[in-house]
Structure formats: C-alpha cells, structure tokens
Amino acid sequence: MLLIFIINSQMNDEIKKAIDICKLAQRNYDLKKRLPHNDLETLIYVATNSPSKQNETHFNLRVYTDPARIQAIYDRTKNFTFSTNTRTEEIFTTTGVQKDQKYSVTNSQIKANVVFVYCDDTRNIRGGTHLTALREDAGPIAKETLFEQKAMSIGISSGQLVMAAALLGYKTGYCSAFEKTGKDSVQNLLQTESEPRLIVGVGYPDPNLTRKQHPDVYNKDIGIKEGKHGKDDENWVYPSMIEEDMIKEAYYNYQKIDVWLNDEKVDINKI
C-alpha cells in the first residue's frame, strides 16, 4: 500500500511538472537536432488516439520533420499581433481581420523540429445531428454543433500531444494565426483537401536564446516603439502573459480559472 502511495505521488508530481512545461509556449528551437523515431511514433499515436464524440473522425493529421517544409509553413504565420491591448481598433477590423501587418511577426512557436498540422475532417460521422450537418439543406444549429465538436476534438488531441511531449522532455508551441485563404495559404501550400485548423510545434529549445526570444525578428524590425523590448540589435522578445497574470494575482487576487468543488468556490493553489 505504501509503495502504491509513493508511485502515485511521484506520478502526480510528474504530471504537474509536465503541465507547467507545456502551458508555456516555446518561441525558439534547436533545429540542428532531430527527434528519435520512437518518440515521434509515440507522439503521433497520442495525437491520433484521443477521445472524440462517438469515436467520430473530426480531423486528419499532417506531420512534418522536413526543415524546408516546416520553414514554408512558418513563413505563412505572420499573424501574431502585439500591442493589441492598446491598439485593438487600430489593428483589427470589426470582423477581426488585421488591417496591416506592421503590428505582426511570424509565429516561431511552430518553427520547430516537428510540426503537426490538424486539418478538418468529417469521415466516420455517425451522430444524428452531425449527419444532418453534412446535408446541403442543413440548418445553422446542426452546422455549428458539428463545427464545435470538431474544434473540441482537435483541442483534446493537441492537449494530449503537448502533455506527452512534455513528459518526454520536449517543448511545444501552438499556432492558429496563419494564412488561411488565397495562394499563400497553408492549405494551398500543403495541397490538403480540407482546411488546416491548428498547427503544433514540438522540439528542443534553442540553448542560445531565452524561451520568449524570437529567433528571426529583432527589435529593429518592430515598427512601433511600444512593441520593442530591448536594443535594436537584440532578438525581439514576445510579451509574457504569465507575468501579466502574476501581477493581477498579486494586486487583485486574480485567479485565471474559477473552480468550484462540490459547489464551493476554492483556491486552486490550496486544494
């Protein structure tokens, strides 16, 4: 019994450590390294064996280890915006489209050793509402329900993926802000039948950069003063959302996610 307690306690600690790793986006990678085949196979297994409603197929997966292919995908991610808190109306239209890219940089979270591209899929659909959504005369509720389920399935799978990657010792990053229409879209590049919905990068961190430093963008490349973080010849540093939340917690007793245990609100740090 004591042995089981010790093993469970160790597993609990390892899970929490992995979560603390994968919740932080890695902004740069050591591209000289390659993942061992066994690790790659395990990550693909994890990503493709996640639960979904009625075990339906809601996505297909494109996995890339070819640096040239990954670079081409990365080149289509110049949609990461900064200074959005102070210049939202200046940066975006009311539909959420960027007015220009002077407030944007490429998303280096996925300039990684391995890239997973989640693409929309509707094979193996068996739920009644979902089958209805595939009809030409389908109503908005059925369509929205299927769209929601597909997004949920991709979220579950990608969560399992980054968790497993962290347990194996890797860093990870997400990207949903990439070119989705026109000749420069990721879909056109990869020649996929269905729309890419999410990209996940997995790999080794660059030992010469801190986690938040952009490998390709320097402060001199940033067009607005408040977007710079250091000297012109230094690598640009992504803003830290974690640090912002820590300040909120210290001064305003902010908790990112409210939790109730048996209908009683609890402090997640004191459960």
C-alpha positions in Angstrom: 0.0 0.0 0.0 2.9 2.4 0.9 4.6 1.5 -2.4 1.4 2.4 -4.4 1.1 5.7 -2.5 4.7 6.5 -3.3 4.3 5.6 -7.0 1.1 7.6 -7.3 2.7 10.6 -5.5 5.6 10.5 -8.0 3.2 10.3 -10.9 1.2 13.2 -9.6 4.4 15.3 -9.4 5.5 14.3 -12.9 2.1 15.2 -14.4 2.1 18.6 -12.7 5.7 19.2 -13.9 4.7 18.3 -17.5 1.7 20.7 -17.3 4.0 23.5 -16.1 6.2 22.9 -19.1 3.6 22.6 -21.8 1.5 25.6 -20.6 4.4 27.8 -21.6 4.8 28.4 -25.3 8.3 27.7 -26.7 9.3 30.5 -29.1 12.5 29.0 -30.5 14.1 25.6 -31.1 17.5 24.0 -31.7 16.9 23.0 -35.3 20.2 21.1 -35.5 18.6 18.2 -33.6 16.1 15.6 -34.7 13.6 13.7 -32.6 14.2 9.9 -32.2 11.8 7.8 -34.3 10.4 6.1 -31.2 9.4 9.5 -29.7 7.9 10.7 -33.0 5.9 7.5 -33.3 4.6 7.8 -29.7 3.6 11.4 -30.3 1.7 10.5 -33.5 0.0 7.7 -31.6 -1.0 10.0 -28.8 -2.4 12.7 -31.2 -4.4 10.2 -33.3 -5.9 8.2 -30.4 -7.6 10.9 -28.4 -11.3 10.6 -27.5 -14.0 12.1 -29.6 -17.8 12.1 -29.5 -19.0 8.6 -30.5 -15.4 8.0 -31.7 -16.0 10.0 -34.9 -13.2 11.3 -37.1 -13.1 15.1 -36.8 -9.6 15.8 -38.1 -6.7 14.3 -40.1 -3.1 15.0 -39.3 -0.1 16.1 -41.3 3.2 15.6 -39.6 6.4 17.2 -40.8 10.1 16.7 -39.9 11.5 18.2 -43.2 13.1 21.5 -42.3 12.3 23.1 -45.7 8.6 22.1 -45.4 8.4 23.4 -41.9 10.0 26.7 -42.9 7.5 27.1 -45.7 4.6 26.6 -43.2 6.3 29.0 -40.8 6.7 31.7 -43.5 2.8 31.8 -43.6 2.4 32.6 -39.9 3.0 36.4 -39.9 -0.2 37.0 -38.0 1.0 37.1 -34.4 0.0 40.6 -33.2 1.4 42.7 -30.4 0.2 45.8 -28.7 -3.3 44.5 -29.1 -4.4 45.7 -25.7 -3.7 49.4 -26.5 -4.4 49.5 -30.3 -7.1 46.9 -30.9 -9.3 49.2 -33.0 -6.3 50.4 -34.9 -5.1 46.9 -35.7 -8.3 45.0 -36.4 -11.5 45.5 -38.4 -14.8 44.7 -36.7 -14.6 41.2 -38.3 -11.3 40.5 -36.5 -9.1 40.8 -39.7 -5.8 42.7 -39.4 -5.7 46.0 -41.2 -2.0 45.7 -41.9 1.0 43.6 -40.7 3.1 46.2 -39.1 1.9 45.0 -35.8 2.6 41.4 -36.6 5.5 38.9 -36.5 5.8 35.3 -37.7 4.8 32.8 -35.0 8.1 31.0 -34.2 6.3 28.5 -31.8 6.0 26.2 -34.8 9.5 26.8 -36.3 10.2 23.5 -34.6 11.9 20.1 -35.0 8.5 18.5 -35.7 5.2 20.2 -36.8 1.7 18.7 -36.5 -0.9 20.2 -38.8 -4.5 19.4 -37.8 -6.9 19.5 -40.7 -10.7 19.5 -40.8 -12.3 16.1 -41.5 -15.8 14.6 -41.5 -15.2 11.0 -42.2 -16.8 8.3 -40.0 -19.6 10.6 -38.8 -22.4 8.7 -37.1 -24.2 11.2 -34.7 -27.6 12.3 -35.9 -27.0 16.0 -35.6 -23.6 15.6 -37.3 -25.0 13.6 -40.2 -27.7 16.3 -40.6 -24.9 19.0 -40.7 -23.4 17.4 -43.8 -26.7 17.7 -45.8 -26.9 20.6 -48.3 -30.0 21.9 -46.6 -28.5 21.7 -43.1 -29.6 24.4 -40.7 -27.2 26.7 -38.7 -27.6 24.8 -35.4 -26.6 21.5 -36.9 -23.6 23.1 -38.6 -22.5 24.9 -35.5 -22.8 21.8 -33.4 -20.6 19.8 -35.7 -18.1 22.6 -36.0 -18.0 22.8 -32.2 -17.4 19.1 -31.9 -14.6 19.1 -34.4 -12.9 22.0 -32.6 -13.3 20.2 -29.3 -11.7 17.0 -30.7 -8.7 18.9 -32.1 -8.3 20.6 -28.7 -8.4 17.3 -26.8 -5.9 15.7 -29.2 -3.5 18.7 -29.2 -3.7 18.8 -25.4 -2.7 15.2 -25.2 0.1 15.8 -27.7 1.8 18.6 -25.8 1.4 16.8 -22.5 3.0 13.7 -23.9 5.8 15.8 -25.5 6.5 17.5 -22.1 6.7 14.1 -20.4 9.2 13.1 -23.0 11.3 16.2 -22.3 10.3 18.4 -25.2 9.0 22.0 -25.5 5.9 22.9 -27.5 4.0 25.7 -29.1 0.7 26.4 -30.8 -0.3 28.4 -33.8 -3.8 29.2 -35.2 -3.0 32.5 -36.7 -1.7 31.6 -40.2 -2.7 32.3 -43.8 -6.0 30.5 -44.4 -7.1 31.9 -47.8 -5.6 32.6 -51.2 -2.5 31.4 -53.0 -0.3 31.9 -49.9 -2.5 29.9 -47.6 -1.1 26.9 -45.7 -3.8 24.8 -47.3 -2.6 25.7 -50.8 1.0 25.1 -49.8 0.2 21.6 -48.4 -2.4 20.8 -51.1 -4.8 19.5 -48.5 -8.4 18.7 -49.4 -9.7 20.1 -46.1 -8.8 23.3 -44.2 -5.9 23.3 -41.7 -7.2 24.4 -38.3 -4.3 24.2 -35.9 -0.5 23.8 -36.0 1.6 22.5 -33.1 5.3 22.6 -32.9 7.4 20.1 -30.8 11.1 20.1 -30.3 14.3 21.0 -28.4 14.7 24.6 -27.1 17.5 26.8 -28.6 20.2 26.8 -25.9 21.4 30.3 -27.0 18.1 32.0 -26.6 15.7 32.5 -23.7 12.2 30.9 -24.1 10.4 34.1 -25.3 13.1 35.3 -27.7 12.1 35.3 -31.4 14.9 33.5 -33.5 14.4 35.7 -36.6 12.9 39.0 -35.5 15.0 41.8 -33.9 13.8 44.9 -32.2 14.9 47.0 -35.2 12.2 45.1 -37.2 9.4 46.2 -35.0 7.6 49.2 -36.4 6.2 50.8 -33.3 8.1 52.0 -30.2 6.0 50.3 -27.6 6.4 47.0 -29.3 10.1 46.9 -28.9 11.7 45.1 -25.9 15.4 46.0 -25.8 18.1 47.3 -28.1 17.7 47.3 -31.9 20.3 44.6 -32.5 18.7 42.2 -29.9 16.3 39.4 -30.6 12.7 40.7 -30.1 11.0 39.2 -27.0 7.4 38.1 -27.0 5.2 39.6 -24.3 4.6 37.5 -21.2 1.0 36.7 -20.5 2.1 34.7 -17.4 3.8 37.7 -15.9 0.8 39.9 -16.6 -1.4 37.3 -14.8 1.0 37.1 -11.8 0.7 40.9 -11.4 -3.1 40.6 -11.4 -2.9 37.8 -8.9 -0.6 39.8 -6.5 -2.6 43.0 -6.6 -6.1 42.0 -7.4 -6.4 38.4 -6.1 -6.9 37.3 -9.7 -7.4 33.6 -10.5 -7.2 32.6 -14.1 -9.9 29.9 -13.9 -12.6 29.8 -11.2 -13.1 26.4 -9.7 -15.9 25.1 -7.5 -15.5 21.8 -5.6 -18.9 20.4 -4.6 -20.4 23.9 -5.2 -17.9 25.6 -3.0 -15.5 28.1 -4.7 -11.9 27.1 -4.0 -8.4 28.5 -4.3 -6.8 26.2 -6.8 -3.4 26.6 -5.1 -4.9 25.4 -1.8 -7.0 22.4 -2.7 
